[in-house]
Amino acid sequence: MSVLSETVDWLTDGDNWSGDAGIPHRVVEHLGYTALTVAIAAAIAIPLGLYIGHTGRLRGLAIAVSGALRALPTLGVLTSILLITGIGLKPSIIALVLLALPPLLAGAYSGLEAVDRSTIDAARAIGMTETQILTKVEVPLALPLIVGGIRSATLQVVATATIAAYVGLGGLGRYLIDGLALSDYPRMAGGSVVVIVLALVLDAVFVALQRLAMGGRATVESAAQS
Amino acid sequence: MTWFLDNVDYVWSLTLKHVWLSAVPIVLGFVIAVPIGWYASRHRRTRGLILSTGSVLYTLPSLPLFLILPGIVGTSVLDPLNVIIALTIYAVAIMVRSATDAFAAVSPAVLDAATAAGFAPAGRAFGVELPLAGPVLLAGLRVVSVSTVSLVSIGALIGVDNLGSLFTDGFRRDFQTEIVIGIIATVVIALVYDLLLVLVGRLLMPWAKAQTPDHDNPPLRQFFHRLSGARP
């Protein structure tokens, strides 16, 4: 009971809501890392995924590489990369980008693969060019799964950026890692609550975005888990 | 390599802890999720609620979940139970969806035929529905297995020893070899679990082999294939 009330005290303490180590600043930092990471990873993975999905080329390679990346424990990848590059913001972001690639890649190519072949054949039959087929038929139809990939990647980065505080990254993970180092339970639990709320809010935003991307087709839940 | 040979006993003891910390949530997750999935597949109205609860639980980031559990269930921060409970939650969250899909895919005509042939409801659930849902359940369990083995290592951050301890220790000592050995050992556990699950599946469901869409792919490729479709 007392740990709970101490956590509530930590969360409601005005000192924890101001300054560079305050919750608002840490939330902005955390969102900044997440946005930067997902943007870079999406710029790499989504065009690649669209190429794979449209042409069917490199599919086996993409599956093997993204599968292998996923089987690796994130903490191991983070610590290993940071030992090579040295700690700092840029190396941490590079490691986070690497871990965000598989869900984005999978969302893009599986989204295109899920498009009905006869729809694509019809588009080709009415004289659309390959570029038009991709941009006007495949991408709009695959959009819910592509957004689903961005959703998975975003939530994963929010979680992994928290862990990356162990290798020196800022953001909300600082409360957890510093709290652990100091055996300051209210701080680690309070910080954890903030991360969890952030993840749930972001997830809700993406559910709404996926619903928009569906444009009234079927239900969002069928796309949500992909 | 010399470090590994000098520390084989240490790595082995961490491997055993890792195996224990991952096996319990995988088994518990399966046992808890299958009845829930069975229920959800038969009750349309609660299905949406159950599935979205699972999806929300899966959204919770792991390290924060490890750390708030002591405040909720009253364990100490260093208790391995926090890791086991959190990973069981994830396992249930993933498995409920597979189980719901698995039971929902059993043809109603087959169920009617079983009832007509004299199966009581319980006998039908265990004797007809469970075996027919088996292959899809197995596929879900393989996803759970890989994801759990990988997540256990985060427990090292809260002081619960497992192969993840090689990452924190290697990082502190600036010693890459130790980290790489930890990564390899973790992947080996995931592969061994996967092979075991496939073997058990073949033994329990000898008929399913021919139906598996992936049966012409070697197991290793199937392993990667599934990973790339799985959520982190």
Interface residues (C-beta under 8 A of the other chain):
Chain A: V3 L4 T7 G60 A62 I63 A64 S66 G67 A68 R70 A71 L72 P73 T74 L75 G76 V77 L78 T79 S80 L82 L83 I84 L99 P102 P103 L105 A106 S110 S152 L155 Q156 V158 A159 T162 I163 Y166 V167 G173 L176 I177 G179 L180 S183 Y185 M188 A189 G191 S192 V193 V195 I196 A199 L200 D203 E221 A224 Q225 S226
Chain B: G48 L51 S52 S55 V56 T59 L60 P61 S62 L63 P64 L65 L67 I68 P70 G71 V77 R97 V146 S150 L151 S153 I154 A156 L157 I158 G159 L163 G164 L166 F167 T168 G170 F171 D174 F175 Q176 I179 V180 G182 I183 T186 V187 A190 R221 F223 F224 H225 R226 L227 S228 G229 A230 R231 P232
